[in-house]
Amino acid sequence: MSSESDLPPKMRPSAQVAPPKPRPRPQDPVEQEFWKRCQDGNLYFQRCGGCGCFRHLPRYMCAKCGSPEFSWERSSGKGTLFSWTVTHQALHPAFADEIPFVAAVVELEEGVRMATRLIGCDHERLALDLPVEVEFELIGEDFRLPVFRLRES
């Protein structure tokens, strides 16, 4: 077989290009606001106007006191590794070149926990409470996705 057209369609080099990474597609306005705020390269979380508690995922009422009042507050972006798993199977073809990757839950200084990816770390170093900080991965030309990496304490 000497040319691409001689190969079965799925084996052609042109068919091997990974699709773009998917973006979050929130339907709810309060979730849309969270992602919109991430685009400036900072994390923001809701803070209850009644009891001062931070919350994530974004929602309309505080789980602690029930108040519907809130403001968006900038996060320090620093936290610790709360939980993780090393994933060896890409559940979307856009992540195939990155396996194995670390799917993690990070507990931020504000007290909220966030599901994320941990990037740029040796999997052998992973341990509970490792210090981490947010970084934003550019997806496509104009979307910033929060991910985390280890930080020197």
N, C-alpha and C positions, 0 to 999 in steps of 0.2 A: 504494500500500500504506500503509494508515494505522495498523495496529496490529502488534504483534510477531507475532501469530499468522498474519498474512499473509505473513511472511517465511519463506524456507526455514529449517529447524531450525538449520543451522550458521551462519546469518547473524543470528540473533536476538541481541540484546544479552546476554541471559541465558546464551547459549552461549559468549560471549566471555570469561568469567571464567577467569583462569589457575588451573590446579590448584595445590595447595600444592607447595612444593619437596620433593623426595624426601629422606628421611633415610637415613643408612647403615644397613644391616641385617646386621651381622656375625653369623656363625654360631658362630665360635670364641670360647671364653671369654676368651682373652687379648686378642683384638680388642675384645670387648665391654667389657673393663676400660679400654682406651684411651678409648673414647667416653664411658664413665661418668665418667672422671676429667676429661674436657673440660667437663663440665657445671658445674664450679665456676668457670669463666672463666679457667682456666689450662691450659697444655699440660704434659703429663707424658710422658716417654719412659722406656723401659726402660734400665737401666744394668747391664752385666754385673758379676756378683759375682766373676768370675775375673780379668778384665783391665781392668775399669773403663770399657770402651768403651760409648758410647750406641748405641742401635739403634732404627730405625723402618723399616719396619712392625713391629709387635709380633710376636714369635715366641718359641718355647720354648727355643731354643739360640742362643748367640752365634755369629755367622758368622766371627768372628776367632779365638776360642780353643775354641769348642765347649762351653763351660760352660752347664749348664742353670740356674745360679744368677743371679738378677737382682733388682733393686728398681726401683720406679717413682720417678723423680726429677723434680722440677718444672723446667721449662725457663725460660730467661730470656724466651722468646718473641721474641727478636731474631735477625735474620739478614740475609742478602743475597739478592738476586734471582739465581738460578743460570741459569734458562732461562724462556722464556715464548712464548706465541703469542696473538695477538689473534683471538678466535673470533667469526665473523660469522654463525654459524648456531646456533640453539638446538637442542640435541639432546634437550631435554625442554621441553614447553610452559611450564613454570613459569619458565624463564629467558628467554622471548621478549622480555619488556620490558627486559631487561638487555643485549641485544646492541648493539654488540659488547662483549664482556667479555674479561678477561685470564685465561687459564689459565696457571698458573705452577708452577715448581719453586723452592722456597726452600731455601737451605742455612742451617740454624740454627747459632748459636754453639756448640752441643754437638756439631756435626759431622754431624748427620743431615740428610737431604734429605726434603722433604715436598711432595707435589702439592697444589695449593690454587688458590684464586682470589685475584687481586690486585684490590682495590677502591679506588675514590676517587682514581684517578690519571689524569693526562693521558697518553694512549698515546704521545705524541711524546717524553715524558721517559724512557721505558723504556730501560734500559741494563744491561749486566751489572754485578753487584756493588752495585746500589743498595741502601741500607739499608732494611730492612722490619721491621715488628713485627706480632705477632698481634693480632687483634681477633676477637670472637666474634659471629657473625650469629645472631640468634634465628630459628629456623624453627618455625613454629607458636607455641604458647604456652609450650613447655617444653624445647626442644632447642637447644643451642648448638653451632654449627658453626664450627671455626676457619678464618678467612680472614686475609689479610694486607693491610696498607696501607703506603705509603712512610712512613718516619720521617725526621725531620730529624736529621742526624748531628752 
